[in-house]
Amino acid sequence: MSIKVADIVIVGAGPVGLMCAYLGQLCGLRTVIIDKSDAPLAVGRADALNARTLQLLELVDLFVELYPLGKPCNTSSVWANEKFISRQSSWWDELEGCLHKHFLMLGQAYLENLLDAKLAKIKAAVRRSTSIKHIEMNKERCLSTLSNGEQIQSSYLIGADGSQSFVRNHFKIPFKIIRPQIVWAVIDGIIDTDFPKVPEIIVFQAETSDVAWIPREGDIDRFYIRMDTKNFSLEETIAKINHAMQPHTLTFKKIVWFSQFSVKESVAEIFFAHDRIFLAGDACHIHSVNGGQGLNTGLADAFNLMWKLNMVINFGAPRTLLKSYEEERRPIAQSVIDTSGELVRSTKYSQNGTHAEDYVKIVQKRAGNITGMGIRYGDKGLRGSRVFDFEIFNGIVKTRLYSLLDYAKFSLLIFGDHEINLNFPKFVNVIQIHSNKNQIRYWTDRTPYVNQAILVRPDSYIESTAPLDKIESLFELSAS
């Protein structure tokens, strides 16, 4: 049997692996993605895309198809003593340079099915009902042996194969799991209730905040119910919901998904091994679902990693660039665990018995993580921060800055009316944005970047900045 050659083998076709494959294809990389399942997810699992993820989806032409399917939600409410005692969304209002100031409540299956279909359409489909059996390393390549006997030689390999990752275990990467004794049930279904339905996340404060109501797409609603044991029935979970929402009652007309999970927390010791092996998503970080951060963090891993592989493979950037994946993403993963851990523990432990109110206050304190808009690479200044989105005109068409960015390349944003006559590297798209309305492209919203050149990474974080008369200095930094 002949050996197939690829740039990247991706193990796992959940949302993170699918996104890695899709981004790789956008960049002209040869990807092979395999998964032991026979089809993409149908129901269940993650339920929300945060504001930062929505921005990233705009970069790669996925937003328009997904957004109408979901339900915007930006308010966290507390129900206690038979009434709403708080309704908060101020952390969204405070976000700068953000168009979509909300979660999009949408089941993970929608994203998986869209990505799966797009990969199939461009003849890069997932190889399903297939697993990886062995990975052999040499100085130049990885040789992967699949369950069907096929062998694939690749420059790099990504393990996006979940919390039980074959790739992580194969390379003996430490992954110590902490197990707080907290068990949850989750129910997706169509309900019948006399409770006033609102498009808000509601945390119910009874003896504890052991029930949360999450609005979902279409007619579906989700409930998280903290249980006191691993052995419980559907009827017991529904009874707990009804106890929390007194004096109102609820029944399920249809159950779409019913499951349970125990909270587990871990960050892999390394995300990048042997100069060729990467871990992404649940393969390198797992945590409580509280705060809706798991899917969003995994997708951000993909956006951080794939442009770096593109720069190394297609544009000859130094391979040292790949080390920055772990340097940037591992601290973020740890911060996500800190956030979700504080949230989930607040549902069980409260000094004052105000569990639900405590929960919402933590959401406000940790809003940078939960919305995704506070994630940055670096401690201060513009470098490492996300580039703001704002309204501009492109000719006579009103659009947003993010509609001009290209994930396959860096973007050099020149904010000013100066004439620029320079030769730029081929991996850079130059976008000049004027203050003068007589020009083809000009800004209308307030922007913090006036009279500056902003070099933006493909994942829309700022690489570096310079005054307009010193633009050349930017390219000493762009591939570092």
C-alpha positions in Angstrom: 0.0 0.0 0.0 1.4 3.4 -1.0 2.0 6.1 1.7 -0.1 9.2 1.4 1.6 12.5 1.9 0.0 15.5 3.7 1.0 18.7 5.4 -1.1 18.0 8.5 -2.9 15.0 9.9 -5.7 15.9 12.3 -7.0 13.3 14.7 -10.6 14.0 15.8 -13.5 15.5 14.0 -15.2 17.3 16.8 -15.6 21.1 16.3 -11.9 21.8 17.0 -10.6 19.2 14.6 -13.1 20.2 12.0 -12.1 23.9 12.4 -8.4 23.1 12.1 -9.1 21.2 8.9 -11.3 24.0 7.5 -8.8 26.7 8.4 -6.0 24.7 6.9 -7.9 24.3 3.6 -8.5 28.1 3.5 -4.7 28.5 3.8 -4.0 26.0 1.0 -2.6 23.4 3.3 -3.0 19.7 2.6 -5.0 18.3 5.5 -6.2 14.8 6.4 -8.8 14.5 9.2 -9.9 11.2 10.7 -12.5 10.3 13.3 -13.8 7.0 14.6 -17.5 8.2 14.5 -19.6 7.6 11.4 -21.2 11.1 11.3 -21.0 14.5 12.9 -22.7 15.2 16.2 -26.5 15.1 16.0 -27.6 16.5 19.5 -26.1 17.6 22.8 -22.9 18.9 24.1 -21.9 22.6 23.9 -24.6 25.2 23.6 -23.1 28.7 23.1 -20.8 30.7 20.9 -19.4 33.7 22.6 -18.8 37.2 21.2 -15.1 36.6 20.3 -16.0 33.3 18.5 -18.6 35.2 16.5 -15.9 37.7 15.4 -13.6 34.8 14.4 -16.4 33.1 12.4 -16.8 36.4 10.4 -13.1 36.1 9.4 -13.7 32.8 7.6 -17.1 33.1 6.1 -19.0 31.0 8.6 -20.9 33.6 10.5 -23.7 34.4 7.9 -24.8 30.7 7.7 -24.7 30.1 11.5 -26.0 33.3 13.1 -29.6 33.1 11.9 -29.9 29.6 13.4 -29.2 30.6 17.0 -30.7 32.8 19.7 -28.9 35.9 21.0 -28.6 36.0 24.8 -26.7 38.5 26.9 -28.5 38.6 30.3 -27.9 36.5 33.4 -30.8 36.5 35.8 -31.4 35.2 39.3 -34.8 33.8 40.4 -35.4 33.5 44.2 -38.4 33.8 46.5 -40.8 33.4 43.6 -39.5 36.4 41.6 -36.5 37.7 39.6 -34.2 39.4 42.1 -31.6 40.5 39.6 -31.0 40.8 35.8 -27.6 41.8 34.7 -25.9 42.4 31.3 -23.6 45.3 32.0 -20.4 43.4 31.2 -21.5 43.2 27.6 -22.3 47.0 27.4 -18.8 47.8 28.5 -17.1 45.9 25.6 -15.3 48.1 23.1 -14.8 47.3 19.4 -17.4 44.5 19.6 -20.4 44.3 17.3 -22.1 41.1 18.7 -22.5 41.9 22.4 -24.1 38.5 23.3 -23.8 34.8 23.2 -25.3 33.0 20.3 -27.2 30.1 21.9 -26.7 27.3 19.3 -26.0 23.6 19.7 -22.6 22.4 18.8 -24.1 20.0 16.2 -24.9 22.9 13.9 -21.3 24.0 13.7 -20.0 20.5 13.2 -22.5 19.7 10.4 -21.7 23.0 8.6 -17.9 22.3 8.8 -18.3 18.7 7.8 -20.3 19.7 4.7 -17.9 22.4 3.7 -14.9 20.0 3.9 -16.8 17.4 1.9 -17.6 20.0 -0.8 -13.9 20.9 -1.3 -12.9 17.2 -1.4 -11.3 17.3 2.0 -13.9 15.2 3.8 -13.4 13.6 7.2 -12.3 10.0 7.0 -14.9 8.5 9.2 -15.2 5.1 11.0 -11.4 5.3 11.1 -9.0 5.6 14.1 -5.3 6.1 14.5 -3.3 3.1 15.7 0.3 4.3 15.7 2.4 7.4 15.2 6.1 7.0 14.3 8.4 10.0 14.5 11.6 10.8 12.5 13.5 14.0 12.0 11.5 15.2 9.0 8.0 13.6 9.3 5.3 11.9 11.3 4.2 8.5 10.0 0.6 7.7 11.0 -0.9 4.3 10.7 -4.7 4.1 10.5 -7.1 1.4 11.6 -7.7 0.4 7.9 -3.9 -0.1 7.4 -3.4 3.1 5.5 -0.3 5.1 6.3 0.0 8.9 6.0 3.3 10.8 6.1 2.8 14.4 7.3 4.9 17.3 8.5 2.7 17.9 11.5 0.0 16.2 13.5 -2.8 17.7 15.6 -4.5 15.7 18.4 -8.0 17.2 18.6 -9.4 13.9 19.8 -11.0 14.8 23.1 -10.3 14.3 26.8 -9.4 10.6 26.2 -6.9 11.7 23.5 -5.0 8.8 21.8 -2.4 11.4 20.7 -1.8 12.7 24.2 -1.6 9.3 25.7 0.6 7.9 22.8 3.2 10.6 23.6 2.8 10.2 27.4 2.0 13.9 27.9 1.0 14.4 31.6 -2.7 15.3 32.1 -3.4 15.2 35.8 -7.2 15.4 36.4 -8.8 17.1 39.5 -12.3 15.8 40.2 -14.4 18.0 42.5 -17.3 16.0 43.8 -19.9 17.8 41.7 -22.3 15.9 39.4 -24.7 17.5 36.9 -27.5 16.4 34.8 -28.3 18.1 31.5 -31.6 18.0 29.6 -32.4 19.5 26.2 -36.0 19.4 25.3 -39.2 21.2 24.3 -41.1 22.3 27.4 -44.6 23.2 28.6 -44.5 25.7 31.5 -46.4 28.6 33.1 -43.0 30.2 33.9 -42.6 33.5 31.9 -40.1 32.4 29.1 -37.3 35.0 28.5 -34.2 34.8 26.3 -32.0 34.9 29.4 -29.8 32.6 31.4 -31.7 32.0 34.6 -30.0 30.7 37.7 -32.5 29.5 40.3 -31.7 30.2 44.0 -33.4 27.7 46.2 -31.5 26.1 49.0 -28.6 26.1 46.5 -28.3 27.3 43.0 -28.7 23.8 41.6 -30.7 24.6 38.5 -29.8 26.8 35.5 -32.1 27.4 32.5 -30.3 28.1 29.2 -32.3 29.3 26.2 -31.5 27.5 23.0 -32.2 27.6 19.3 -35.6 27.0 17.9 -38.1 25.5 20.4 -35.4 23.8 22.6 -34.5 24.8 26.1 -31.6 23.4 28.2 -31.5 22.8 31.9 -28.4 22.0 34.0 -29.3 20.4 37.3 -26.7 19.8 40.1 -27.3 16.3 41.6 -26.2 14.9 44.9 -25.3 11.4 43.5 -24.3 9.8 40.2 -27.3 7.6 40.4 -30.5 9.5 39.5 -33.4 9.3 37.1 -34.9 11.7 34.6 -37.9 12.0 36.9 -35.7 13.1 39.8 -34.0 15.8 37.7 -37.3 17.2 36.5 -38.6 17.3 40.1 -35.6 19.3 41.1 -36.3 21.8 38.3 -39.9 22.2 39.5 -38.7 22.7 43.1 -36.4 25.5 42.0 -38.9 27.4 39.9 -41.8 27.4 42.5 -44.6 28.4 42.3 -44.4 27.7 38.6 -44.3 24.2 37.1 -42.7 22.6 34.0 -43.1 19.4 32.0 -41.2 18.2 28.9 -43.2 17.6 25.8 -40.1 16.1 24.2 -36.7 15.1 25.4 -34.0 15.7 22.8 -31.0 14.8 25.0 -30.5 13.7 28.6 -27.1 13.1 30.0 -24.9 13.5 33.1 -21.3 14.5 33.8 -19.0 14.8 36.7 -16.8 18.0 36.8 -13.2 17.3 35.8 -10.4 19.8 35.5 -7.0 19.5 33.8 -4.5 21.2 31.6 -1.9 19.2 29.7 1.6 19.7 30.8 2.6 20.6 27.2 0.6 21.5 24.1 3.5 21.0 21.6 5.7 17.9 21.5 8.6 16.7 19.4 8.5 19.8 17.2 5.6 18.3 15.2 2.8 17.2 17.5 0.1 19.6 18.8 -2.8 19.2 21.1 -6.0 21.3 20.8 -9.3 21.5 22.5 -10.3 18.9 25.1 -7.2 16.9 24.3 -5.2 19.5 26.3 -7.7 21.2 28.6 -11.0 20.1 30.3 -13.1 21.9 32.8 -16.7 22.5 34.0 -19.2 23.6 31.4 -20.0 26.7 33.6 -19.5 29.9 31.6 -19.8 28.2 28.2 -16.1 28.3 27.6 -15.1 24.8 26.4 -16.1 25.0 22.8 -15.1 28.6 22.5 -11.6 27.9 24.0 -11.1 25.0 21.7 -12.0 27.0 18.6 -9.6 29.7 19.7 -6.9 27.1 19.8 -7.6 26.2 16.2 -7.5 29.9 15.1 -4.2 30.4 17.0 -2.5 27.3 15.6 -3.4 27.0 11.9 -2.2 30.4 10.7 1.2 29.7 12.3 1.4 26.4 10.5 0.5 28.2 7.3 3.2 30.8 7.8 5.8 28.0 8.4 4.7 25.7 5.6 3.7 28.2 2.9 5.7 31.3 3.7 8.9 30.0 5.1 8.6 31.5 8.6 11.0 30.2 11.2 9.7 27.0 12.9 10.2 28.8 16.3 6.9 30.5 15.5 5.2 27.2 16.3 6.4 27.3 19.9 4.2 30.4 20.5 1.1 28.2 20.2 1.8 26.6 23.6 3.2 29.8 25.1 0.0 31.7 24.2 -2.7 29.1 24.6 -1.7 27.2 27.7 -2.0 30.2 30.1 -5.4 30.9 28.5 -6.5 27.3 29.2 -5.4 27.7 32.8 -7.4 31.0 33.1 -10.5 29.2 31.7 -10.2 26.5 34.3 -9.8 29.1 37.0 -13.0 30.9 35.8 -15.2 27.8 35.3 -13.9 26.3 38.6 -14.9 29.3 40.5 -18.3 29.3 38.9 -19.0 25.7 39.5 -17.9 25.7 43.1 -20.1 28.7 43.8 -23.2 26.5 43.0 -22.4 24.3 45.9 -20.5 26.4 48.4 -21.7 29.8 49.6 -20.8 31.5 52.9 -24.1 33.5 52.9 -26.4 31.0 51.1 -26.6 33.4 48.1 -25.4 30.8 45.6 -27.1 32.2 42.5 -26.2 35.8 43.2 -22.6 34.8 43.9 -22.6 33.0 40.5 -23.7 36.1 38.6 -21.2 38.3 40.4 -18.4 35.9 39.3 -19.7 36.1 35.7 -19.3 39.8 35.9 -15.8 39.6 37.4 -14.7 37.0 34.8 -16.5 38.6 31.8 -13.2 38.9 29.9 -12.9 35.1 29.7 -16.6 34.4 29.4 -17.2 36.8 26.5 -13.8 36.0 25.0 -13.2 39.6 24.5 -10.7 40.0 27.3 -8.4 37.3 26.0 -5.1 38.7 24.9 -1.5 37.6 24.3 0.7 39.9 26.4 0.2 42.1 29.4 -0.2 45.6 28.1 -0.4 47.9 25.2 -1.9 47.2 21.7 0.4 44.3 21.0 -1.3 41.1 21.7 -4.8 42.6 22.0 -7.7 41.9 19.6 -8.1 44.5 16.9 -11.3 46.4 17.4 -14.2 46.0 15.0 -16.0 49.1 13.8 -18.0 50.5 10.9 -16.3 51.6 7.7 -17.4 52.4 4.2 -15.9 50.3 1.4 -16.9 52.4 -1.6 -20.6 53.1 -1.1 -21.1 49.9 0.9 -21.2 50.2 4.7 -19.4 47.3 6.3 -17.2 46.3 9.3 -13.5 46.1 9.6 -13.6 42.4 10.2 -15.2 41.8 6.8 -11.9 43.0 5.2 -9.5 40.7 7.1 -8.2 37.5 5.6 -7.3 34.5 7.8 -4.7 33.2 5.3 -2.5 36.3 5.6 -1.5 39.1 7.9 -3.4 42.4 7.4 -1.6 45.8 7.5 -4.1 48.4 8.4 -3.0 51.9 7.6 -5.2 54.5 9.3 -4.6 57.8 7.6 -4.5 59.7 4.4 -0.7 59.5 3.8 0.4 58.1 0.4 2.2 54.8 1.0 4.7 53.6 -1.6 6.4 50.5 -0.2 6.8 46.9 -1.2 5.3 44.6 1.4 5.9 40.8 1.9 3.6 38.5 0.0 2.0 37.2 3.2 0.6 40.7 4.0 -2.6 42.3 2.7 -2.4 46.1 2.8 -5.7 47.8 3.7 -5.6 51.6 3.9 -8.5 53.3 5.7 -8.9 57.0 5.3 -10.6 59.7 7.4 -11.6 61.5 4.1 -15.0 60.5 2.8 -13.9 61.3 -0.7 -11.6 58.2 -0.6 -12.7 54.7 -1.6 -12.4 53.3 2.0 -12.9 55.4 5.0 -13.9 55.1 8.7 -17.1 56.5 10.2 -17.0 55.2 13.8 -14.5 56.4 16.4 -11.2 54.4 16.1 -8.3 54.2 18.5 -5.8 53.7 15.6 -5.8 57.1 13.9 -2.5 57.9 12.1 -1.1 54.5 12.9 -0.1 51.4 11.0 -1.5 48.2 12.7 -0.1 44.8 11.7 -2.8 42.3 12.5 -2.2 38.6 12.7 -4.5 36.3 10.8 -6.4 35.5 14.0 -7.1 39.2 14.3 -4.8 39.9 17.2 -2.4 42.8 16.9 1.2 41.8 16.1 2.7 45.3 16.2 2.1 48.9 15.6 4.1 51.9 14.2 3.6 55.5 13.2 2.9 56.0 9.5 6.4 57.2 8.8 8.0 54.0 10.3 5.9 51.3 8.7 9.0 49.4 7.6 9.9 48.6 11.2 6.8 46.3 11.6 8.2 43.6 9.4 11.2 43.0 11.6 8.6 41.6 14.1 5.9 39.9 12.0 7.4 36.4 11.8 9.1 36.4 15.2 
